[in-house]
Amino acid sequence: MFGKDTPFSSKLLLITIAFIFIASSGFKYIPIYLTENSAIKTERDEYELFYQYVFLDAYSKNNKISKNIVSTLNDIQQKDTVLLQYVHKLSKQYNTQLQKEALEKQLENLDKER
């Protein structure tokens, strides 16, 4: 492969290795583009929009910022364990209720098929 009559010269091989090295270092910028369009960014934007809606809706109803919302926001920023446990508990209850409704719907569909 690398003999006297080979079409691959050491110069061509060196250029090929250099090109592969330079091209591989350029791949580190590709994930930035991919993460901009990722599901995480979409989810973050939805949560931000929801937060803005709740905050501004409470403001528009009272013409002032609700102390409850501000204190909850402070608790979230400080990662209050009581609040996090409460949210986890509510999330678990919500997921259980969704599963229950899905199972009831499947049961109804099975009863209809009989």
C-alpha positions as CSV (number, residue, x, y, z in Angstrom):
1,M,0.0,0.0,0.0
2,F,2.9,2.4,0.7
3,G,5.5,1.1,-1.6
4,K,7.5,2.7,-4.4
5,D,4.7,2.4,-7.0
6,T,1.8,3.4,-4.7
7,P,-0.6,6.2,-5.7
8,F,-0.5,7.3,-2.1
9,S,2.5,9.5,-1.4
10,S,3.5,10.6,2.0
11,K,2.5,14.2,1.1
12,L,-1.0,13.1,0.1
13,L,-1.3,11.0,3.3
14,L,-0.1,13.9,5.4
15,I,-2.6,16.3,3.7
16,T,-5.4,13.7,4.3
17,I,-4.6,13.3,8.0
18,A,-4.4,17.1,8.4
19,F,-7.8,17.6,6.7
20,I,-9.4,14.9,8.9
21,F,-8.0,16.6,12.0
22,I,-9.2,20.0,11.0
23,A,-12.6,18.7,10.0
24,S,-13.0,16.8,13.2
25,S,-12.3,20.0,15.3
26,G,-15.1,21.7,13.3
27,F,-17.7,19.1,14.5
28,K,-17.7,20.5,18.0
29,Y,-19.8,23.5,16.7
30,I,-22.5,21.3,15.1
31,P,-24.1,20.3,18.5
32,I,-24.8,24.0,19.2
33,Y,-27.0,24.1,16.2
34,L,-28.7,20.8,17.2
35,T,-29.4,21.9,20.8
36,E,-31.0,25.2,19.6
37,N,-33.7,23.2,17.9
38,S,-33.9,20.5,20.6
39,A,-36.9,19.4,22.6
40,I,-35.3,20.8,25.7
41,K,-35.2,24.3,24.3
42,T,-38.9,24.0,23.3
43,E,-39.9,22.8,26.7
44,R,-37.9,25.6,28.3
45,D,-39.7,28.1,26.1
46,E,-43.1,26.7,27.0
47,Y,-42.4,26.8,30.7
48,E,-41.1,30.4,30.4
49,L,-44.3,31.4,28.5
50,F,-46.4,29.7,31.2
51,Y,-44.6,31.5,33.9
52,Q,-45.0,34.8,32.2
53,Y,-48.7,34.1,31.7
54,V,-49.3,33.2,35.3
55,F,-47.3,36.1,36.6
56,L,-48.8,38.7,34.3
57,D,-52.3,37.4,34.6
58,A,-52.2,37.7,38.4
59,Y,-50.8,41.2,37.9
60,S,-53.6,42.2,35.5
61,K,-56.3,41.0,37.9
62,N,-55.0,42.8,40.9
63,N,-53.0,45.6,39.3
64,K,-50.1,44.6,41.6
65,I,-47.8,41.7,41.9
66,S,-49.2,39.0,44.1
67,K,-47.1,38.3,47.2
68,N,-47.9,34.6,47.0
69,I,-46.4,34.4,43.5
70,V,-43.3,36.3,44.5
71,S,-42.8,34.2,47.6
72,T,-43.3,31.0,45.5
73,L,-40.8,32.2,43.0
74,N,-38.3,33.0,45.7
75,D,-38.8,29.5,47.2
76,I,-38.2,27.9,43.7
77,Q,-35.0,30.0,43.2
78,Q,-33.7,29.0,46.6
79,K,-34.7,25.3,46.0
80,D,-36.8,25.1,49.1
81,T,-37.1,21.4,50.0
82,V,-40.6,21.7,51.3
83,L,-41.8,23.2,48.1
84,L,-39.9,20.7,46.0
85,Q,-41.4,17.7,47.9
86,Y,-44.9,19.2,47.6
87,V,-44.4,19.6,43.8
88,H,-43.1,16.1,43.6
89,K,-46.2,14.8,45.5
90,L,-48.5,16.8,43.3
91,S,-46.8,15.5,40.2
92,K,-47.1,11.9,41.4
93,Q,-50.8,12.4,42.0
94,Y,-51.3,13.9,38.6
95,N,-49.5,11.1,36.8
96,T,-51.5,8.5,38.8
97,Q,-54.7,10.2,37.8
98,L,-53.7,10.3,34.1
99,Q,-52.8,6.6,34.3
100,K,-56.1,5.8,36.0
101,E,-58.1,7.7,33.3
102,A,-56.1,5.9,30.5
103,L,-56.8,2.5,32.1
104,E,-60.5,3.3,32.5
105,K,-60.7,4.3,28.9
106,Q,-59.0,1.1,27.8
107,L,-61.5,-0.9,30.0
108,E,-64.4,0.9,28.3
109,N,-62.9,0.1,24.9
110,L,-62.6,-3.6,25.9
111,D,-66.2,-3.6,27.1
112,K,-67.4,-2.2,23.8
113,E,-65.5,-4.8,21.8
114,R,-67.3,-7.6,23.6
